[in-house]
Amino acid sequence: MSDTFRTSVLHVTTGSTESVTDLTRDCEEFLAQAAAGRDGLLNVFVPHATAGVAILETGAGSDDDLLAALRDLLPADDRWRHRHGSPGHGRDHVLPAIVPPHATLPVVGGQLMLGTWQSVCLVDTNGDNPQRQVRLSFLG
């Protein structure tokens, strides 16, 4: 593989309840090695049909607000045609259409160019699968 492209997989345990997991520090640690001070792009990808990647503020309630909004928009009830797993699990399969399974972010001088209050987060509403992978890829 060329020096212009590096990739790594994070293994994340999200637990048995809905969660927003901040991956920003993991992204920065990956870039310290992969970018080595270069400019480029970081792609964050979740290879799961029931999880997504969001850029949002965490720790001030926005992460809880996101989960509350998703519960309102995608209730865990019996309306879903996709019916295996826990009751309401069909909504978890709709989640990636709203919270996409990827984000591509600018990297300048090896540093992730997020806004002051922005974080890179894994959004997981599927309590049936607490083990997640997140692929980080740097192109620069």
DSSP file with accessible surface (Angstrom, degrees, kcal/mol):
  #  RESIDUE AA STRUCTURE BP1 BP2  ACC     N-H-->O    O-->H-N    N-H-->O    O-->H-N    TCO  KAPPA ALPHA  PHI   PSI    X-CA   Y-CA   Z-CA
    1    1 A M              0   0  184      0, 0.0     5,-0.0     0, 0.0     0, 0.0   0.000 360.0 360.0 360.0 141.7    0.0    0.0    0.0
    2    2 A S    >   -     0   0   63      1,-0.1     3,-1.3     2,-0.0     0, 0.0  -0.248 360.0-115.8 -70.4 158.7    1.2    3.5   -0.8
    3    3 A D  T 3  S+     0   0  104      1,-0.2    -1,-0.1     3,-0.0     3,-0.1   0.650 112.5  68.1 -68.2 -14.4    2.2    6.1    1.8
    4    4 A T  T 3  S+     0   0   70      1,-0.2   136,-2.9   135,-0.1     2,-0.4   0.636 101.2  48.4 -81.6 -13.7   -0.7    8.2    0.5
    5    5 A F  E <   +A  139   0A  66     -3,-1.3     2,-0.3   134,-0.2   134,-0.2  -0.986  62.1 166.7-131.9 125.4   -3.3    5.7    1.8
    6    6 A R  E     -A  138   0A  99    132,-2.4   132,-3.2    -2,-0.4     2,-0.3  -0.988   7.9-177.2-132.7 146.3   -3.5    4.2    5.3
    7    7 A T  E     +A  137   0A  54     -2,-0.3     2,-0.3   130,-0.3   130,-0.2  -0.982   6.3 172.4-144.7 152.4   -6.3    2.3    6.9
    8    8 A S  E     -A  136   0A  55    128,-2.3   128,-3.1    -2,-0.3     2,-0.5  -0.980  24.3-128.9-154.0 155.0   -7.1    0.8   10.3
    9    9 A V  E     -A  135   0A  39     -2,-0.3     2,-0.3   126,-0.2   126,-0.2  -0.947  14.2-153.9-115.5 128.1  -10.1   -0.8   12.0
   10   10 A L  E     -A  134   0A  31    124,-3.4   124,-2.0    -2,-0.5     2,-0.6  -0.763   8.5-146.0 -91.1 144.1  -11.3    0.2   15.5
   11   11 A H  E     -A  133   0A 142     -2,-0.3     2,-0.4   122,-0.2   122,-0.2  -0.964  23.3-175.2-111.1 118.8  -13.2   -2.3   17.6
   12   12 A V  E     -A  132   0A  16    120,-3.1   120,-3.3    -2,-0.6     2,-0.6  -0.958  21.1-150.7-122.2 130.8  -15.8   -0.6   19.7
   13   13 A T  E     +A  131   0A  96     -2,-0.4   118,-0.2   118,-0.2    -2,-0.0  -0.900  17.3 175.9 -98.1 117.2  -18.1   -2.0   22.3
   14   14 A T        -     0   0   13    116,-2.7     3,-0.4    -2,-0.6    -1,-0.1   0.608  33.0-135.6 -98.5 -16.7  -21.3    0.1   22.3
   15   15 A G        -     0   0   27    115,-0.6    -1,-0.2     1,-0.2   114,-0.2  -0.344  34.1 -60.3  94.0-171.3  -23.3   -1.9   24.9
   16   16 A S  S    S+     0   0   96     -2,-0.1     2,-0.3     2,-0.1   111,-0.2   0.303 110.3  61.6-101.6   7.8  -26.9   -3.1   25.0
   17   17 A T  S    S-     0   0  100     -3,-0.4   109,-0.1   109,-0.1   107,-0.1  -0.867 100.0 -73.8-126.4 165.7  -28.6    0.3   24.8
   18   18 A E        +     0   0   42     -2,-0.3     2,-0.3   107,-0.2   107,-0.2  -0.252  61.9 179.4 -53.9 142.6  -28.7    3.1   22.3
   19   19 A S  E     -E  124   0B  17    105,-2.8   105,-2.7    -4,-0.1     2,-0.5  -0.996  37.7-152.7-151.9 154.7  -25.4    5.0   22.3
   20   20 A V  E     -E  123   0B  25     -2,-0.3     2,-0.5   103,-0.2   103,-0.2  -0.994  26.2-165.6-121.6 116.6  -23.4    7.8   20.9
   21   21 A T  E     -E  122   0B  38    101,-2.8   101,-2.7    -2,-0.5     2,-0.5  -0.924  17.2-132.2-111.0 121.5  -19.7    7.0   21.2
   22   22 A D  E     +E  121   0B  68     -2,-0.5    99,-0.3    99,-0.2     4,-0.2  -0.589  27.6 173.4 -74.4 120.3  -17.1    9.8   20.7
   23   23 A L     >  +     0   0    0     97,-3.7     4,-2.5    -2,-0.5     5,-0.2   0.284  46.5 107.4-107.0   6.2  -14.4    8.6   18.3
   24   24 A T  H  > S+     0   0   14     96,-0.7     4,-2.6     1,-0.2     5,-0.2   0.911  79.8  47.6 -57.2 -47.6  -12.6   11.9   18.0
   25   25 A R  H  > S+     0   0  177      1,-0.2     4,-2.6     2,-0.2    -1,-0.2   0.910 111.6  51.6 -62.2 -40.5   -9.6   10.9   20.1
   26   26 A D  H  > S+     0   0   56      2,-0.2     4,-2.2     1,-0.2    -1,-0.2   0.907 110.4  49.4 -61.5 -41.4   -9.3    7.6   18.2
   27   27 A C  H  X S+     0   0    0     -4,-2.5     4,-2.6     2,-0.2    -2,-0.2   0.918 111.3  48.7 -63.7 -43.6   -9.3    9.5   14.9
   28   28 A E  H  X S+     0   0   96     -4,-2.6     4,-1.9     2,-0.2    -2,-0.2   0.901 111.2  49.7 -64.5 -40.7   -6.6   11.9   16.1
   29   29 A E  H  X S+     0   0  115     -4,-2.6     4,-1.0     2,-0.2    -1,-0.2   0.906 111.4  49.2 -65.3 -40.7   -4.4    9.0   17.3
   30   30 A F  H >X S+     0   0   26     -4,-2.2     4,-3.2    -5,-0.2     3,-0.7   0.938 111.0  50.0 -61.6 -45.4   -4.8    7.3   13.9
   31   31 A L  H 3X>S+     0   0    1     -4,-2.6     4,-1.8     1,-0.2     5,-1.2   0.829  98.2  66.8 -66.2 -30.9   -3.9   10.5   12.1
   32   32 A A  H 3<5S+     0   0   65     -4,-1.9    -1,-0.2     1,-0.2    -2,-0.2   0.889 117.4  26.3 -56.8 -36.3   -0.8   11.1   14.2
   33   33 A Q  H <<5S+     0   0  153     -4,-1.0    -2,-0.2    -3,-0.7    -1,-0.2   0.896 127.5  42.5 -89.7 -49.3    0.6    7.9   12.6
   34   34 A A  H  <5S+     0   0    4     -4,-3.2    -3,-0.2     1,-0.2    -2,-0.2   0.889 122.1  35.1 -72.7 -41.1   -1.2    7.8    9.2
   35   35 A A  T ><5S-     0   0    0     -4,-1.8     3,-2.0    -5,-0.3    -1,-0.2   0.835  78.6-166.9 -84.2 -34.2   -1.1   11.4    8.2
   36   36 A A  T 3 <S-     0   0   70     -5,-1.2    -4,-0.1     1,-0.3    74,-0.1   0.890  77.8 -43.8  47.1  46.6    2.4   12.2    9.7
   37   37 A G  T 3  S+     0   0   50     -6,-0.3    -1,-0.3     1,-0.2    73,-0.2   0.475 109.8 129.0  85.0   1.9    1.8   16.0    9.2
   38   38 A R    <   -     0   0   78     -3,-2.0    72,-1.9    71,-0.3    -1,-0.2  -0.467  58.8-115.0 -89.7 163.3    0.3   15.8    5.7
   39   39 A D        +     0   0  101     70,-0.2     2,-0.3    69,-0.2    69,-0.2  -0.609  59.9 101.8 -86.2 152.8   -2.9   17.2    4.3
   40   40 A G  E     -B  107   0A  21     67,-2.6    67,-2.6    -2,-0.2     2,-0.4  -0.976  63.5 -61.1 169.3-152.8   -5.6   14.9    3.1
   41   41 A L  E     -BC 106 139A  84     98,-2.8    98,-2.5    -2,-0.3     2,-0.5  -0.982  26.7-150.7-130.1 139.3   -8.9   13.3    4.0
   42   42 A L  E     -BC 105 138A   0     63,-2.9    63,-3.1    -2,-0.4     2,-0.5  -0.943  13.0-162.9-106.0 125.2  -10.0   11.1    6.8
   43   43 A N  E     -BC 104 137A  46     94,-3.2    94,-2.5    -2,-0.5     2,-0.5  -0.936   1.3-164.6-107.1 131.2  -12.9    8.7    6.0
   44   44 A V  E     +BC 103 136A   0     59,-3.0    59,-1.8    -2,-0.5     2,-0.4  -0.978  15.4 178.0-114.6 121.6  -14.7    7.1    8.9
   45   45 A F  E     -BC 102 135A  77     90,-2.5    90,-3.3    -2,-0.5    57,-0.2  -0.990  22.3-157.4-134.0 133.7  -16.9    4.2    7.8
   46   46 A V        -     0   0    1     55,-2.9     2,-1.8    -2,-0.4     5,-0.2  -0.937   9.9-155.0-108.6 110.7  -19.0    1.8    9.8
   47   47 A P        +     0   0   60      0, 0.0     2,-0.4     0, 0.0    87,-0.1  -0.311  60.0 104.9 -84.3  55.5  -19.5   -1.5    8.0
   48   48 A H    >   -     0   0   42     -2,-1.8     3,-0.7     3,-0.2    -2,-0.1  -0.990  68.3-139.7-134.3 146.0  -22.8   -2.3    9.7
   49   49 A A  T 3  S+     0   0   62     -2,-0.4    46,-0.1     1,-0.2    -1,-0.0   0.462 101.8  46.0 -81.8  -0.9  -26.4   -2.1    8.5
   50   50 A T  T 3  S+     0   0    7     45,-0.1    75,-0.7    46,-0.1    76,-0.5  -0.018 101.6  64.5-135.9  32.1  -27.6   -0.7   11.9
   51   51 A A  E <   -F  124   0B   0     -3,-0.7     2,-0.3    -5,-0.2    73,-0.2  -0.972  53.7-167.7-149.0 163.4  -25.2    2.1   12.8
   52   52 A G  E     -F  123   0B   0     71,-2.5    71,-3.1    -2,-0.3     2,-0.4  -0.886  21.6-117.2-146.3 175.0  -24.0    5.5   11.6
   53   53 A V  E     -F  122   0B   4     47,-3.7     2,-0.4    -2,-0.3    49,-0.3  -0.979  31.1-178.7-120.6 128.4  -21.4    8.2   11.9
   54   54 A A  E     -F  121   0B  18     67,-2.6    67,-2.9    -2,-0.4     2,-0.6  -0.957  24.1-143.4-127.9 148.7  -22.4   11.7   13.0
   55   55 A I  E     +F  120   0B  55     -2,-0.4     2,-0.3    65,-0.2    65,-0.2  -0.956  50.8 126.2-107.6 112.7  -20.5   14.9   13.5
   56   56 A L  E     -F  119   0B  28     63,-1.9    63,-1.4    -2,-0.6     2,-0.2  -0.980  62.6 -82.4-158.6 168.0  -21.9   16.7   16.5
   57   57 A E        -     0   0   68     -2,-0.3     2,-0.3    61,-0.2    61,-0.1  -0.559  45.5-163.9 -74.4 140.3  -21.3   18.3   19.9
   58   58 A T        +     0   0   37     59,-0.3    63,-0.0    -2,-0.2    -1,-0.0  -0.871  59.3  31.8-122.6 160.2  -21.1   15.8   22.8
   59   59 A G  S    S+     0   0   74     -2,-0.3    -1,-0.1     1,-0.1    -2,-0.0   0.273  99.9  77.7  84.4 -12.0  -21.2   16.2   26.5
   60   60 A A  S    S-     0   0   70      0, 0.0    -1,-0.1     0, 0.0    -2,-0.1   0.185 119.5 -87.1-113.1  14.7  -23.6   19.1   26.6
   61   61 A G  S  > S+     0   0   22     -4,-0.0     4,-2.6     4,-0.0     5,-0.2   0.208 101.8 109.2 104.6 -15.7  -26.7   17.1   25.9
   62   62 A S  H  > S+     0   0   38      2,-0.2     4,-2.5     1,-0.2    -4,-0.2   0.872  78.9  53.4 -64.5 -34.9  -26.6   17.1   22.1
   63   63 A D  H  > S+     0   0   30      2,-0.2     4,-2.0     1,-0.2    -1,-0.2   0.939 112.4  44.0 -65.9 -42.8  -25.8   13.4   22.0
   64   64 A D  H  > S+     0   0  104      1,-0.2     4,-2.4     2,-0.2    -2,-0.2   0.883 112.0  54.1 -66.5 -37.4  -28.8   12.6   24.2
   65   65 A D  H  X S+     0   0  108     -4,-2.6     4,-2.7     2,-0.2    -2,-0.2   0.892 106.3  52.4 -62.8 -39.7  -30.9   15.0   22.1
   66   66 A L  H  X S+     0   0   40     -4,-2.5     4,-2.6     2,-0.2    -2,-0.2   0.944 110.3  47.0 -61.3 -48.0  -29.9   13.1   19.0
   67   67 A L  H  X S+     0   0   13     -4,-2.0     4,-2.2     1,-0.2    -2,-0.2   0.905 112.5  50.4 -62.1 -38.3  -30.9    9.7   20.5
   68   68 A A  H  X S+     0   0   33     -4,-2.4     4,-2.1     2,-0.2    -1,-0.2   0.918 110.7  49.2 -65.1 -42.6  -34.3   11.3   21.7
   69   69 A A  H  X S+     0   0   53     -4,-2.7     4,-2.8     1,-0.2     5,-0.2   0.905 110.6  50.6 -63.8 -40.0  -34.9   12.7   18.2
   70   70 A L  H  X S+     0   0    4     -4,-2.6     4,-3.5     1,-0.2    -1,-0.2   0.887 108.1  52.5 -66.2 -36.4  -34.2    9.2   16.7
   71   71 A R  H  < S+     0   0  113     -4,-2.2    -1,-0.2     2,-0.2    -2,-0.2   0.892 113.0  45.2 -63.9 -38.8  -36.6    7.6   19.1
   72   72 A D  H  < S+     0   0  137     -4,-2.1    -2,-0.2     1,-0.2    -1,-0.2   0.916 121.0  38.4 -68.5 -43.7  -39.3   10.1   18.0
   73   73 A L  H  < S+     0   0  105     -4,-2.8    -2,-0.2     1,-0.3    -3,-0.2   0.867 130.7  27.8 -75.4 -38.2  -38.5    9.7   14.3
   74   74 A L  S  < S-     0   0    8     -4,-3.5    -1,-0.3    -5,-0.2    -2,-0.1  -0.686  82.3-165.0-126.4  74.8  -37.8    5.9   14.4
   75   75 A P        -     0   0   29      0, 0.0     2,-1.8     0, 0.0     4,-0.1  -0.313  25.7-122.9 -65.1 145.8  -39.9    4.4   17.3
   76   76 A A  S    S+     0   0   61     -5,-0.1     2,-0.2    14,-0.1    13,-0.1  -0.570  71.7 114.0 -86.9  72.6  -39.0    0.9   18.5
   77   77 A D  S >  S-     0   0   49     -2,-1.8     3,-0.6    11,-0.2    13,-0.2  -0.576  82.9 -82.0-128.8-164.4  -42.4   -0.5   17.9
   78   78 A D  T 3  S+     0   0  122      1,-0.2    -2,-0.1    -2,-0.2    11,-0.0   0.250  95.8  97.1 -92.8  15.5  -44.1   -3.1   15.7
   79   79 A R  T 3   +     0   0  145     -4,-0.1     2,-0.2     9,-0.0    -1,-0.2   0.681  62.4  97.6 -74.2 -16.2  -44.6   -0.9   12.6
   80   80 A W    <   -     0   0   45     -3,-0.6    10,-0.1     1,-0.1     8,-0.1  -0.531  61.8-153.2 -84.9 138.9  -41.4   -2.2   10.9
   81   81 A R  S    S+     0   0  239     -2,-0.2     2,-0.8     9,-0.1    -1,-0.1   0.807  84.4  79.9 -74.7 -31.8  -41.5   -4.9    8.2
   82   82 A H        +     0   0   79      1,-0.1     8,-0.5     6,-0.1    11,-0.1  -0.703  63.4 167.4 -77.4 110.5  -38.0   -6.0    9.1
   83   83 A R        +     0   0  165     -2,-0.8    -1,-0.1     6,-0.1     2,-0.1   0.246  23.5 110.6-123.1  13.4  -38.8   -8.0   12.2
   84   84 A H        +     0   0  108      4,-0.1     5,-0.1     3,-0.0     2,-0.1  -0.453  69.9  19.5 -82.6 166.2  -35.9  -10.2   13.4
   85   85 A G  S    S-     0   0   53     -2,-0.1     3,-0.1     4,-0.1     5,-0.1  -0.366 112.4  -0.8  80.2-157.0  -34.1   -9.4   16.7
   86   86 A S  S >  S-     0   0   54      1,-0.2     3,-2.2     2,-0.1     4,-0.2  -0.234  94.5 -77.6 -64.8 156.6  -35.5   -7.3   19.5
   87   87 A P  T 3  S+     0   0  122      0, 0.0    -1,-0.2     0, 0.0    -9,-0.1  -0.286 121.9  17.3 -55.5 133.3  -38.9   -5.7   19.2
   88   88 A G  T >  S+     0   0   11    -11,-0.2     3,-1.8    -8,-0.1     4,-0.4   0.506  81.6 136.2  82.5   4.7  -38.7   -2.6   16.9
   89   89 A H  T X>  +     0   0    7     -3,-2.2     3,-1.3     1,-0.3     4,-0.9   0.768  55.8  76.7 -60.5 -23.2  -35.3   -3.7   15.5
   90   90 A G  H >> S+     0   0    2     -8,-0.5     3,-0.8     1,-0.3     4,-0.7   0.855  86.2  61.9 -56.0 -32.4  -36.5   -2.8   12.0
   91   91 A R  H X> S+     0   0   13     -3,-1.8     4,-1.5     1,-0.2     3,-0.9   0.851  94.6  61.4 -63.2 -31.8  -35.9    0.9   12.9
   92   92 A D  H <4 S+     0   0    8     -3,-1.3    -1,-0.2    -4,-0.4    -2,-0.2   0.829 101.1  53.3 -64.3 -29.6  -32.2    0.1   13.4
   93   93 A H  H << S+     0   0   59     -4,-0.9    -1,-0.3    -3,-0.8    -2,-0.2   0.662 108.1  50.0 -79.9 -15.3  -32.0   -0.9    9.8
   94   94 A V  H XX S+     0   0   53     -3,-0.9     3,-2.1    -4,-0.7     4,-0.6   0.721  89.6  85.2 -88.8 -24.7  -33.5    2.5    8.7
   95   95 A L  H >X S+     0   0    0     -4,-1.5     4,-3.2     1,-0.3     3,-2.2   0.853  80.1  59.3 -47.2 -47.3  -31.0    4.4   10.8
   96   96 A P  H 34 S+     0   0   26      0, 0.0    -1,-0.3     0, 0.0    -2,-0.1   0.706  97.3  61.8 -64.3 -14.8  -28.2    4.6    8.2
   97   97 A A  H <4 S+     0   0   92     -3,-2.1    -2,-0.2     3,-0.1    -3,-0.1   0.724 118.1  28.9 -76.0 -19.8  -30.5    6.3    5.8
   98   98 A I  H << S+     0   0   78     -3,-2.2    -3,-0.1    -4,-0.6    -1,-0.1   0.786 132.2  33.3-105.8 -45.4  -30.7    9.2    8.3
   99   99 A V  S  < S-     0   0   10     -4,-3.2    -1,-0.3    24,-0.1   -45,-0.1  -0.924  96.7-135.8-110.5  99.6  -27.4    9.0   10.1
  100  100 A P        -     0   0   54      0, 0.0   -47,-3.7     0, 0.0    -3,-0.1  -0.125  10.5-121.8 -62.1 155.9  -25.1    7.8    7.3
  101  101 A P  S    S+     0   0   32      0, 0.0   -55,-2.9     0, 0.0     2,-0.3   0.266  89.3  43.4 -81.4  17.1  -22.5    5.0    7.9
  102  102 A H  E     -B   45   0A  92    -49,-0.3     2,-0.3   -57,-0.2   -57,-0.2  -0.986  53.2-171.0-155.1 160.2  -19.7    7.3    6.8
  103  103 A A  E     -B   44   0A  15    -59,-1.8   -59,-3.0    -2,-0.3     2,-0.5  -0.960  12.1-152.8-151.2 141.7  -18.1   10.8    7.1
  104  104 A T  E     -B   43   0A  77     -2,-0.3   -61,-0.2   -61,-0.2    -2,-0.0  -0.986  21.1-174.4-118.4 126.3  -15.2   12.3    5.2
  105  105 A L  E     -B   42   0A  17    -63,-3.1   -63,-2.9    -2,-0.5     2,-0.1  -0.923  25.2-109.3-126.3 144.8  -13.3   15.0    7.0
  106  106 A P  E     -B   41   0A  64      0, 0.0     7,-2.5     0, 0.0     2,-0.4  -0.435  25.0-161.9 -73.4 145.0  -10.5   17.4    6.0
  107  107 A V  E     -BD  40 112A   2    -67,-2.6   -67,-2.6     5,-0.2     2,-0.5  -0.998   7.3-175.4-126.3 125.3   -7.0   16.9    7.5
  108  108 A V  E >  S- D   0 111A  76      3,-2.5     3,-2.0    -2,-0.4   -69,-0.2  -0.988  73.5 -10.4-125.7 124.0   -4.5   19.8    7.4
  109  109 A G  T 3  S-     0   0   38     -2,-0.5   -71,-0.3     1,-0.3   -70,-0.2   0.833 129.7 -56.5  59.7  31.0   -1.0   19.4    8.6
  110  110 A G  T 3  S+     0   0    7    -72,-1.9     2,-0.4     1,-0.2    -1,-0.3   0.435 114.5 117.8  81.9   0.2   -1.9   16.0   10.1
  111  111 A Q  E <   -D  108   0A 124     -3,-2.0    -3,-2.5   -74,-0.1     2,-0.3  -0.842  69.9-117.8-107.4 137.2   -4.7   17.6   12.2
  112  112 A L  E     -D  107   0A  17     -2,-0.4     2,-1.3    -5,-0.2    -5,-0.2  -0.513  24.6-139.0 -68.9 128.0   -8.4   16.9   11.9
  113  113 A M        +     0   0   90     -7,-2.5     2,-0.2    -2,-0.3    -1,-0.1  -0.533  43.5 150.4 -95.8  70.9  -10.2   20.1   10.9
  114  114 A L        -     0   0   40     -2,-1.3     2,-0.0     1,-0.1     6,-0.0  -0.663  48.8-104.6 -93.8 156.1  -13.3   19.9   13.1
  115  115 A G    >   -     0   0   36     -2,-0.2     3,-1.5     1,-0.1    -1,-0.1  -0.272  46.0 -89.4 -70.6 168.7  -15.1   23.0   14.4
  116  116 A T  T 3  S+     0   0  126      1,-0.3    -1,-0.1   -59,-0.0    -2,-0.1   0.848 125.1  27.2 -50.4 -44.0  -14.7   24.0   18.1
  117  117 A W  T 3  S+     0   0  182    -60,-0.1   -59,-0.3     2,-0.0     2,-0.3   0.329  96.2 115.2-106.6   8.9  -17.6   21.9   19.4
  118  118 A Q    <   +     0   0   91     -3,-1.5     2,-0.3   -61,-0.1   -61,-0.2  -0.599  37.0 178.7 -86.5 142.5  -17.6   19.1   16.8
  119  119 A S  E     - F   0  56B  15    -63,-1.4   -63,-1.9    -2,-0.3     2,-0.6  -0.956  31.6-119.3-133.9 154.2  -16.8   15.5   17.5
  120  120 A V  E     - F   0  55B   0     -2,-0.3   -97,-3.7   -65,-0.2   -96,-0.7  -0.848  43.6-175.2 -93.4 122.1  -16.8   12.3   15.4
  121  121 A C  E     -EF  22  54B   0    -67,-2.9   -67,-2.6    -2,-0.6     2,-0.5  -0.953  30.2-138.8-130.4 142.9  -19.3    9.9   16.8
  122  122 A L  E     -EF  21  53B   0   -101,-2.7  -101,-2.8    -2,-0.4     2,-0.5  -0.838  23.3-156.8 -90.0 125.5  -20.6    6.4   16.3
  123  123 A V  E     +EF  20  52B   0    -71,-3.1   -71,-2.5    -2,-0.5     2,-0.4  -0.942  17.0 173.4-108.7 121.6  -24.3    6.3   16.6
  124  124 A D  E     +EF  19  51B   1   -105,-2.7  -105,-2.8    -2,-0.5   -73,-0.2  -0.962  19.6 166.0-135.4 113.7  -25.7    2.9   17.5
  125  125 A T        +     0   0    7    -75,-0.7     2,-1.0    -2,-0.4  -107,-0.2   0.409  55.4  98.8-101.6   0.1  -29.4    2.2   18.3
  126  126 A N    >   +     0   0    9    -76,-0.5     3,-1.2     1,-0.2  -109,-0.1  -0.741  43.4 178.4 -97.0  99.3  -29.1   -1.6   18.0
  127  127 A G  T 3  S+     0   0   25     -2,-1.0    -1,-0.2     1,-0.2  -110,-0.1   0.607  75.1  73.1 -73.2 -10.7  -28.7   -3.2   21.4
  128  128 A D  T 3  S+     0   0   73      1,-0.2    -1,-0.2     2,-0.1  -112,-0.1   0.650 100.9  42.2 -76.5 -16.9  -28.6   -6.7   19.7
  129  129 A N    <   +     0   0   56     -3,-1.2    -1,-0.2  -114,-0.2    -3,-0.1  -0.735  60.6 166.3-132.5  85.0  -25.1   -6.1   18.4
  130  130 A P        +     0   0   44      0, 0.0  -116,-2.7     0, 0.0     2,-0.6   0.575  58.6  81.6 -80.4  -6.0  -22.8   -4.4   20.9
  131  131 A Q  E     +A   13   0A 109   -118,-0.2     2,-0.3  -117,-0.1  -118,-0.2  -0.883  61.9 174.9-103.7 118.3  -19.5   -5.2   19.0
  132  132 A R  E     -A   12   0A   2   -120,-3.3  -120,-3.1    -2,-0.6     2,-0.4  -0.875  22.6-147.3-123.3 153.5  -18.8   -2.7   16.2
  133  133 A Q  E     -A   11   0A  85     -2,-0.3     2,-0.4  -122,-0.2  -122,-0.2  -0.925   9.4-168.5-114.6 144.8  -16.1   -2.0   13.8
  134  134 A V  E     -A   10   0A   0   -124,-2.0  -124,-3.4    -2,-0.4     2,-0.6  -0.987  11.9-148.6-132.7 119.9  -15.1    1.4   12.5
  135  135 A R  E     -AC   9  45A  98    -90,-3.3   -90,-2.5    -2,-0.4     2,-0.5  -0.811   9.2-163.9 -93.2 124.6  -12.7    1.7    9.6
  136  136 A L  E     -AC   8  44A   0   -128,-3.1  -128,-2.3    -2,-0.6     2,-0.4  -0.935  10.6-178.5-104.0 127.6  -10.5    4.8    9.6
  137  137 A S  E     -AC   7  43A  14    -94,-2.5   -94,-3.2    -2,-0.5     2,-0.5  -0.996  11.2-160.7-131.6 129.8   -8.9    5.6    6.2
  138  138 A F  E     -AC   6  42A   0   -132,-3.2  -132,-2.4    -2,-0.4     2,-0.5  -0.938   5.7-174.9-110.2 129.7   -6.5    8.4    5.5
  139  139 A L  E      AC   5  41A  95    -98,-2.5   -98,-2.8    -2,-0.5  -134,-0.2  -0.989 360.0 360.0-120.9 117.9   -5.8    9.6    1.9
  140  140 A G              0   0   32   -136,-2.9  -100,-0.2    -2,-0.5    -2,-0.0  -0.986 360.0 360.0-159.0 360.0   -3.2   12.2    1.6
